[in-house]
Amino acid sequence: MQYYNSIIETIGNTPLVKLNKVTKGIKGTVLAKVEYFNPGNSVKDRIAIKMVEDAEKAGILKPGGTIIEGTSGNTGMGLALAAVAKGYKCIFTMADKQSKEKMDILRAVGAEIVVCPTNVVPEDPRSYYSVARKLNQDIPNSFYPNQYDNLSNTAAHYETTGPEIWGQTEGEITHYVSTVGTGGTMCGTAKYLKERKPDVFTLGIDTYGSVFKKYKETGIFDQNEIYPYLTEGFGEDILPKNVDFDLIDQIIKVTDKDAAIMARRLSREEGLFVGWSCGSAVYGALEYAREHLKEDDVMVIILPDHGTRYLAKIYNDAWMKDHGFLESRDFATARDIIQTKNGSDRLLTIDKDIKVGDAVRMLTKEGISQIPVTDGENIVGSLIDSKLLSQLIENPDIKEHPVSEVMGQAFKFVALDSTLDVLSSLIDKENKALLIRDEHNRVHIITQADLLMAMTG
Ligand SMILES: Cc1ncc(COP(=O)(O)O)c(C=O)c1O
């Protein structure tokens, strides 16, 4: 029989998945360590069980005890699972900016939640750090793991995440990327990897509103860097003991918006339905990779959690628009792009029986690079000038053949309300243009050039 003795034995050994689409144009291999495969759907299961078991060994946590923690949700889930499996109670303090889903999920696994204000300094007695500490003092036989300063956090990653990545890449890893919150994921893993291979480059991802990047670069803890941001789970207004800046070679900051859009792209283009900070990690990693990664390099990016926790936020189009994350100037959707093109937009098409030579002359005369091919009323294919050129070089005789013999796939039809990010994720080398049918059943074309115009105004 093959089974686990309890849910906590299923923690770790998460898969490494190659990123294929969002990495277009990047040299080297970019792999995501997908931590939502943990039973609590996040990387934090690893540290939760380690902190609990280390506390049991040290005699700090005794049978019937209560676990109290300030958490952005994921550590809470890991602790709650450990508590259920081992018979402890849980109380969690959370900042009110955290998503309702995260709170509901924790309640679902039996935890009590205390919601605290986000926009107060950590020393304020109302902050979720202070409230957790106070509850720990007041409740007998309680254990406050304090993931920020508890070094079992870093140790969990040194003992599990690091060796897993080393084994999975057979030591070929050259770049390691992680968001930095408590610092455990970044530094525990980096410590292990650098011990095995000192020149593994470690890239930390920070967010605007957090202190890490400036502190790393100048040694200054700058209060002016601190302001409320939306991304959840990383970036800090404190320096946790689990952050060892010597283990982080460089820090990049990523905006809430870039992170949200990248998380959505990971879901739609890679099938990785991930959380917001995963978008930050990948956006920052690719910014670095675009400039520095070489053909033989192997980059591993940690994706901390799952997308379900953000359904009401980054996966909700209305929320995205409210926050200005989907708009690009006045061109929010395919409808807007078509409207601005109105007048110049009569859809040019070419019949499938026209000769290739005549088609080329038409493309040149009209100054266009691609055109839908029709058979009567139906769109049956497409011509793209760059492809035609290589076909003509290979066989000049085809200029006398009908277009139907050389045409490519018909351009995809997309919805009138498709937003700019969706449109841009669908246009690539193979799909040079998209077709849209309006309310009057007229067909319009949107090309790469139209998207660029819409994005730059
Ligand atoms: C969603 C999410 N992303 C990133 C992190 C950062 O990881 P770490 O605390 O190990 O630095 C966390 C930690 O809470 C998280 O919950």
The ligand as a Gaussian input file, in Angstrom:
#p B3LYP/6-31G(d) Opt

LIG

0 1
 C        2.297000      34.882000      -1.437000
 C        3.668000      35.015000      -0.853000
 N        4.659000      35.390000      -1.650000
 C        5.900000      35.534000      -1.186000
 C        6.224000      35.328000       0.146000
 C        7.644000      35.589000       0.614000
 O        8.311000      34.463000       1.118000
 P        9.291000      34.599000       2.338000
 O        8.494000      35.019000       3.543000
 O        9.892000      33.249000       2.513000
 O       10.322000      35.637000       2.037000
 C        5.196000      34.967000       1.011000
 C        5.423000      34.855000       2.437000
 O        4.535000      35.037000       3.251000
 C        3.901000      34.791000       0.501000
 O        2.861000      34.443000       1.278000

